[in-house]
């Protein structure tokens, strides 16, 4: 049976059970999940479940047993140099290549689902469980919430280990990468309404820390949810800067060559009685049968260095394995 999972901002873990009915437009009332790929190519991304429950206890399951193989550094190095060349030629200012670790094992979807009840409050659970595949994750990033004529969103970019907090706070490269994201996000929103930007802070996820800037917008008029998704996805934290058809095509090519799952970085949302919130599908694992994929991405700008970005990618993968595969 298909299942959709969404962690609400109030801490509930909502589970929708199939069969799901797919729609091109959101329903006027009730509950619907929004599922799409990174390219937003789904014609009917709104999925209305047969029933909905709150997840209150972990399903019974077997222990996780996944053997992982780290990605090839040579493949990443090739893409990194192509991104750097594009920056040097003035084609882009930033892009976000993604590498993927592969694994094979007997970990069941219920085993992964059980981990979602014990996540830190800074991480939001989400996922889609199908008959023979799916994905599940715990993201720190909200694409946006749309409710009562207002948008609530965030810029989340810049990464370090928690023990590096003091030097991270003054790291010019990480600050510049974050400013790219925050400034571009504000530019995309400024014609929609009155924008309020909070001060840049540090979001502590335990092992990892990120720069975070919260942004609110009071809209001048009603906006369709699908137009907001198209406007805000992907943010510069996951996409290219500037975002054009040509730069998105470049990113798509880089993602495909590094075997990135199509769901990684895509919006995954919940509509509940007019209140819509979309999470950014990062910090995730996907699977098909007994084959697993664990993607991680890094923002590459002019100041980026290959070794540092490779370490960041490994750090992000390690944080996901700690969440979902502590017994593997």
C-alpha positions in Angstrom: 0.0 0.0 0.0 1.3 3.5 -0.9 1.9 5.9 1.9 2.8 9.6 2.1 4.5 11.0 5.2 4.7 14.6 6.3 6.0 16.2 9.5 3.9 19.3 10.4 5.3 22.4 11.9 3.6 21.6 15.2 5.4 18.3 15.5 2.8 15.8 14.2 3.8 13.1 11.7 0.9 12.8 9.3 0.5 9.6 7.2 -1.7 9.4 4.2 -2.7 5.9 2.9 -3.5 4.9 -0.6 -5.1 4.4 -3.0 -4.3 8.0 -3.9 -6.2 10.1 -6.4 -4.0 12.3 -8.5 -5.1 15.9 -9.6 -3.5 18.6 -11.6 -4.9 21.3 -9.3 -5.1 21.3 -5.5 -8.5 20.4 -3.9 -10.6 23.2 -2.4 -10.8 21.4 1.0 -9.4 18.5 2.9 -6.0 16.9 2.8 -3.7 16.5 -0.2 0.0 15.8 -0.6 2.1 17.5 -3.2 4.6 15.1 -4.8 6.8 16.1 -7.8 10.3 15.6 -9.1 13.1 18.2 -9.3 12.1 19.3 -12.8 8.4 19.7 -11.8 7.5 17.5 -14.6 4.5 15.8 -13.0 1.2 16.7 -14.7 -0.9 15.7 -11.7 1.3 16.3 -8.6 -1.6 16.6 -6.1 -2.3 13.3 -4.4 -5.5 12.9 -2.3 -5.2 9.9 0.1 -7.9 7.4 0.9 -7.4 8.1 4.6 -5.1 10.0 7.0 -3.7 9.1 10.4 -1.2 10.6 12.9 1.8 8.4 13.3 2.0 7.7 17.1 4.1 4.6 17.4 6.7 2.9 15.3 5.6 0.1 13.0 7.2 -3.3 13.8 10.1 -4.0 11.5 13.4 -5.8 11.1 16.7 -4.2 11.7 18.3 -2.0 9.0 21.1 -3.8 7.1 22.5 -1.7 4.3 26.0 -1.9 3.0 27.1 1.4 1.5 29.6 2.2 -1.2 30.9 5.8 -1.3 30.6 7.7 -4.6 33.5 8.0 -7.0 35.6 11.2 -6.3 36.8 11.4 -9.9 33.2 11.8 -11.2 32.6 14.6 -8.8 35.9 16.3 -9.6 35.0 16.3 -13.3 31.7 18.0 -12.6 33.2 20.4 -10.0 35.7 21.6 -12.6 32.9 22.1 -15.2 30.9 24.1 -12.7 34.0 26.2 -11.8 34.7 26.8 -15.5 31.1 28.0 -16.0 31.6 30.4 -13.1 34.9 31.6 -14.5 33.3 32.3 -17.9 30.5 34.3 -16.3 27.7 31.8 -17.3 26.7 31.2 -13.6 27.6 32.6 -10.2 26.7 29.4 -8.4 25.3 25.9 -8.9 24.7 22.8 -6.8 26.1 19.4 -8.0 24.8 16.3 -6.2 26.7 13.1 -5.6 25.0 9.8 -4.6 26.3 7.0 -2.5 24.8 3.6 -3.4 23.9 0.8 -1.0 22.3 -2.6 -1.0 20.5 -4.3 1.8 17.4 -5.5 3.5 16.2 -2.4 5.3 12.4 -2.2 5.2 10.3 1.0 4.7 8.8 0.4 8.1 12.3 0.5 9.6 12.9 3.8 8.0 9.5 5.1 9.0 10.1 4.2 12.7 13.1 6.6 12.8 10.8 9.6 12.0 9.3 9.6 15.5 12.7 10.4 17.2 14.0 13.2 15.1 15.3 16.5 16.5 12.8 19.4 16.3 15.0 21.1 13.8 14.3 18.4 11.2 11.0 17.8 9.4 10.2 14.2 8.3 8.7 13.5 4.9 8.5 10.6 2.5 6.7 8.5 -0.1 6.5 4.7 0.3 5.4 2.7 -2.7 5.1 -1.0 -3.4 8.7 -1.5 -4.5 10.4 1.8 -3.9 10.2 5.3 -2.4 12.1 7.9 -0.5 12.1 9.2 3.0 14.0 12.1 4.6 14.4 14.5 7.5 14.9 18.0 6.1 15.9 21.3 7.9 14.6 23.3 4.9 11.1 24.6 4.2 10.5 25.9 0.7 7.5 28.0 1.9 4.3 28.0 3.9 1.3 29.7 2.3 -1.5 30.6 4.6 -4.0 33.5 5.2 -2.4 35.7 2.5 1.2 35.3 3.8 4.3 33.4 2.7 6.8 32.1 5.3 10.1 30.9 3.9 13.8 30.8 4.6 17.2 31.0 3.1 19.3 28.0 4.3 22.9 27.8 3.0 26.4 27.5 4.3 27.4 24.3 6.1 30.0 23.3 8.8 30.5 20.9 11.7 28.9 22.1 14.9 32.3 22.3 16.7 33.4 24.8 14.0 30.7 27.3 15.0 33.0 30.2 16.0 35.0 30.2 12.8 31.9 29.4 10.6 30.3 32.6 11.9 33.0 34.7 10.2 33.8 32.4 7.2 33.6 34.7 4.2 33.0 32.0 1.7 30.1 30.5 3.7 28.6 33.9 4.3 28.8 34.8 0.7 27.1 31.5 -0.4 24.3 32.2 2.1 23.9 35.8 0.9 23.5 34.6 -2.7 20.5 32.5 -1.5 18.9 35.1 0.7 19.3 38.0 -1.7 18.0 36.0 -4.7 15.0 34.7 -2.7 14.1 38.2 -1.6 14.3 39.5 -5.2 11.9 36.7 -6.3 9.4 37.7 -3.6 9.6 41.5 -3.6 7.0 42.1 -6.3 4.5 39.9 -4.5 4.1 41.8 -1.3 5.8 43.4 1.7 8.9 41.5 2.6 10.3 41.2 6.1 13.8 39.7 6.4 15.0 38.5 9.8 18.7 38.7 10.8 20.9 35.9 9.7 21.3 33.2 12.3 22.8 29.7 12.7 20.6 26.6 12.7 22.1 23.9 14.9 21.2 20.4 13.7 23.5 18.6 16.1 26.4 17.4 14.0 25.8 20.1 11.3 25.2 23.8 11.4 23.8 26.1 8.7 23.3 29.8 8.2 19.5 30.5 8.2 17.6 33.7 7.3 13.8 33.7 7.9 11.7 35.7 5.4 8.0 36.6 5.6 5.9 38.2 2.9 2.4 39.8 3.2 1.0 39.3 -0.3 -0.6 42.2 -2.2 -3.2 39.7 -3.7 -4.0 36.1 -3.9 -1.5 33.9 -5.6 -1.9 30.4 -7.0 0.0 27.8 -5.0 1.5 26.2 -8.2 2.8 29.6 -9.4 4.5 30.1 -6.0 6.1 26.7 -6.3 7.3 27.4 -9.8 8.7 30.8 -8.7 10.5 29.6 -5.6 11.8 26.1 -6.7 14.6 25.5 -6.8 16.0 28.1 -4.5 19.6 29.1 -5.1 20.4 26.7 -2.2 19.6 23.8 -4.5 19.6 25.4 -8.0 21.8 27.7 -10.2 22.3 31.4 -10.0 21.0 33.0 -12.1 18.2 30.5 -12.8 17.5 30.4 -16.5 16.5 27.6 -18.9 20.1 27.3 -19.9 21.6 27.2 -16.4 18.9 24.7 -15.3 19.7 22.5 -18.3 23.4 22.5 -17.2 22.4 21.5 -13.6 20.1 18.8 -15.0 23.0 17.3 -17.0 25.3 17.4 -14.0 22.7 15.8 -11.7 22.0 13.0 -14.3 25.7 12.3 -14.8 26.2 11.9 -11.1 23.1 9.6 -10.9 21.1 11.9 -8.6 17.6 10.7 -7.6 14.9 12.8 -9.4 13.2 13.5 -6.0 16.3 15.0 -4.4 15.7 18.7 -3.8 12.2 18.6 -5.1 9.3 20.2 -3.2 7.2 17.8 -1.1 4.1 19.4 0.4 0.9 19.1 2.4 -2.3 21.0 1.9 -4.7 20.8 4.8 -7.8 22.9 4.7 -6.2 25.8 2.9 -2.9 25.8 4.8 -0.1 24.7 2.4 3.5 24.0 3.3 6.2 22.6 1.1 9.4 21.0 2.4 12.7 20.8 0.4 13.5 17.1 -0.1 17.0 17.0 1.1 18.7 14.8 3.8 17.0 11.8 2.2 17.4 8.2 1.2 15.6 6.6 -1.8 15.3 3.0 -2.7 14.0 0.5 -5.3 13.8 -3.1 -4.2 17.1 -3.8 -2.2 19.0 -0.9 -3.9 19.4 2.3 -2.0 20.6 5.8 -2.9 21.9 8.5 -0.6 22.4 11.8 -2.3 24.1 15.0 -1.0 24.7 18.3 -2.7 27.0 21.3 -2.2 26.9 24.9 -3.4 29.8 25.7 -5.6 30.8 29.4 -6.0 34.0 31.1 -7.2 35.7 30.6 -3.8 34.9 26.9 -3.5 37.7 24.3 -3.3 37.3 20.7 -4.5 38.6 19.1 -1.3 36.4 21.2 1.0 33.3 20.5 -1.0 34.0 16.8 -1.1 34.3 16.8 2.7 31.0 18.7 3.0 29.3 16.1 0.9 30.6 13.3 3.0 29.5 15.1 6.2 26.0 15.5 4.9 25.8 11.8 3.9 27.1 10.8 7.3 24.4 12.9 9.1 21.7 11.0 7.1 23.2 7.6 7.8 23.3 8.5 11.5 19.5 9.3 11.4 18.3 6.3 9.4 20.9 3.6 9.6 22.3 3.7 13.1 22.1 -0.2 13.3 23.7 -0.8 9.8 
